[in-house]
Amino acid sequence: MLEDKVKFFKALGDETRLTVLSYLLEHSYCACDFAPLTEKDQTTVSKHLKVLLEAGILKHEKRGRNIIYSIRDEETRELLLVLGIGEVKPCCSGPESCRDYLKDPKIKDSKIKDSKIKDSKIKDSKIKGLKSD
């Protein structure tokens, strides 16, 4: 039992795996989709997917020549969301670069833009509140 928990939390200890999980919290993906999404080669992605499978976080199903990955079950999904995994957004390296990205004139949907900036400011204030002086 303790060994399973150790595997679970070790699996969460990698940026690439957190990025993969953030995508999978939205919907299922083919293994081949993760290389461009994570900017890692397919061999590296496969190793990360294996770690997440062995930790009991993911499940997979074969569809023809493709392997489709998803979060194992609703309980695991909810736990990942509580841990903040759904907030991991790979497009940005941090709150400042997200703000720069959202200020880009090519982004036309101001509702999305405004809500992301607002969310980023809320997260910044929460993070500052957690830091000890």
C-alpha positions as CSV (number, residue, x, y, z in Angstrom):
1,M,0.0,0.0,0.0
2,L,2.7,2.5,1.0
3,E,4.7,1.4,-2.1
4,D,1.8,2.3,-4.3
5,K,1.6,5.8,-2.8
6,V,5.3,6.3,-3.3
7,K,5.0,5.4,-7.0
8,F,2.0,7.7,-7.4
9,F,3.8,10.7,-5.9
10,K,7.1,10.0,-7.7
11,A,5.2,9.9,-10.9
12,L,4.0,13.5,-10.2
13,G,7.6,14.6,-9.7
14,D,8.4,15.5,-13.3
15,E,7.4,18.5,-15.4
16,T,6.8,16.5,-18.5
17,R,4.5,14.1,-16.7
18,L,2.6,17.0,-15.2
19,T,2.2,18.5,-18.6
20,V,0.8,15.2,-20.0
21,L,-1.6,14.9,-17.1
22,S,-2.8,18.5,-17.6
23,Y,-3.8,17.6,-21.1
24,L,-5.4,14.3,-20.1
25,L,-7.5,16.1,-17.5
26,E,-9.2,17.7,-20.5
27,H,-9.8,14.6,-22.6
28,S,-8.1,11.4,-23.9
29,Y,-5.1,11.6,-26.2
30,C,-3.3,9.3,-28.6
31,A,0.3,8.6,-27.4
32,C,1.5,10.2,-30.7
33,D,0.0,13.5,-29.8
34,F,2.2,14.1,-26.8
35,A,5.5,14.6,-28.6
36,P,4.5,18.0,-30.1
37,L,2.5,19.0,-27.0
38,T,5.5,18.4,-24.7
39,E,8.2,19.3,-27.2
40,K,9.9,15.9,-26.3
41,D,10.8,13.1,-28.6
42,Q,8.4,10.1,-28.8
43,T,10.8,7.8,-26.9
44,T,10.9,10.1,-24.0
45,V,7.2,10.6,-24.0
46,S,6.6,6.8,-24.1
47,K,8.8,6.4,-21.0
48,H,6.8,9.1,-19.1
49,L,3.5,7.5,-20.1
50,K,4.8,4.1,-18.8
51,V,5.7,5.7,-15.4
52,L,2.2,7.2,-15.2
53,L,0.6,3.8,-16.1
54,E,2.7,1.9,-13.6
55,A,1.8,4.4,-10.9
56,G,-1.9,3.7,-11.6
57,I,-2.7,7.2,-12.7
58,L,-3.5,6.4,-16.4
59,K,-5.2,3.7,-18.4
60,H,-4.8,3.0,-22.1
61,E,-6.6,1.3,-24.8
62,K,-5.5,0.2,-28.2
63,R,-7.4,1.5,-31.2
64,G,-6.0,0.1,-34.4
65,R,-2.3,1.1,-34.4
66,N,-2.9,3.9,-31.9
67,I,-2.8,3.8,-28.1
68,I,-5.2,6.1,-26.4
69,Y,-4.4,7.3,-22.9
70,S,-6.8,8.7,-20.3
71,I,-7.0,9.3,-16.6
72,R,-7.7,5.9,-14.8
73,D,-11.0,6.9,-13.1
74,E,-13.0,9.8,-11.8
75,E,-11.5,9.5,-8.3
76,T,-8.0,9.9,-9.7
77,R,-9.1,12.8,-11.9
78,E,-10.6,14.6,-8.9
79,L,-7.4,14.0,-6.8
80,L,-5.2,15.4,-9.6
81,L,-7.5,18.5,-9.8
82,V,-7.3,19.0,-6.1
83,L,-3.5,18.8,-6.3
84,G,-3.6,21.6,-8.9
85,I,-2.4,19.5,-11.9
86,G,-5.2,20.9,-14.1
87,E,-3.6,24.4,-13.7
88,V,-0.4,23.3,-15.3
89,K,-0.3,25.1,-18.6
90,P,2.7,24.2,-20.8
91,C,2.4,27.2,-23.1
92,C,4.1,29.4,-20.5
93,S,7.1,29.0,-18.3
94,G,5.6,31.2,-15.5
95,P,3.0,33.8,-14.7
96,E,5.1,36.6,-16.3
97,S,5.4,34.8,-19.7
98,C,1.7,34.0,-19.6
99,R,0.9,37.7,-19.2
100,D,3.2,38.5,-22.1
101,Y,1.6,35.7,-24.2
102,L,-1.9,37.0,-23.4
103,K,-0.9,40.6,-24.3
104,D,-0.1,39.4,-27.9
105,P,-2.3,41.3,-30.3
106,K,-2.9,38.0,-32.2
107,I,-5.1,36.8,-29.3
108,K,-8.6,38.0,-30.2
109,D,-10.9,36.5,-27.6
110,S,-10.7,39.2,-24.9
111,K,-13.0,37.2,-22.5
112,I,-10.5,34.3,-22.5
113,K,-7.6,36.8,-22.3
114,D,-9.1,38.7,-19.4
115,S,-10.1,35.6,-17.4
116,K,-6.6,34.1,-17.8
117,I,-5.0,37.4,-16.6
118,K,-7.4,37.5,-13.7
119,D,-6.7,33.8,-12.8
120,S,-2.9,34.5,-13.1
121,K,-3.2,37.5,-10.7
122,I,-5.2,35.4,-8.2
123,K,-2.6,32.6,-8.4
124,D,0.2,35.1,-7.9
125,S,-1.5,36.4,-4.7
126,K,-2.0,32.9,-3.4
127,I,1.6,32.0,-4.1
128,K,2.8,35.2,-2.4
129,G,0.6,34.3,0.6
130,L,2.2,30.9,0.9
131,K,5.8,32.2,0.8
132,S,7.3,32.7,4.2
133,D,9.3,35.9,4.8
